[in-house]
Amino acid sequence: MIVGNRVRLIALNDEAFDLTLKWINDPSIRLFTGAKFPVTKSEHESWFKSKCLDKYNKTFAIQIIETNEIIGLVGNNEYDPINRTTYPFIYIGEKVNQGKGIGQEAFSLIIDFCFEVLNVNRIYGYLFEYNSASRKMLEKCGYKLEGTLQEHWFKDGKYHNVLVMGRMKNNDA
């Protein structure tokens, strides 16, 4: 468990399984993820189990400390111990909790985890150009725009630009 002021990051559990299956099948949530299609319970079970068992690419449920409500997921993907890089991610599935700074707190906790526990030197991320809220959050967390992949992702019948953003452990670098 990783504890912040308003949220804690907890191990995935049965409640998180049910919620994440609901969220990934919500088109308004899926719009901001890499998932292109709704998923079946069987597909979700396979994905969820892989997340629970991965040794270095960790996924945590975001839980509000005051209410114990699970509101989203945060974690890292593409951990590379040789280059010391990883790709932190987040999504808030419970829409009522979006835009309140809760996600930024959870994301800051996973950034600290990546730098201090996984000992990476660089973190990075990809986001759809239309996702201005995520871009603002990444910038508040010290990320800088590194480039744009033109018409890189085909989703919902059209091509979208994808922004590449990153941050070094020593953010002055």
Buried (B, 14 or more C-beta within 10 A) or exposed (E): EBEBEBBBBBEBEEBBBEBBBEBBBEEEBBEBBEBEEEBEEEEBEEBBEEBBEBEBBBBBBBBBEEEEBBBBBBBBBEBEEEEBBBBBBBBBBBEEBBEEEBBBBBBBBBBEBBBEEBEBBBBBBBBBBEBEBBBEBBEEBBBEEEEEEEEBBEBEEEEBBBBBBBBBBEEEE
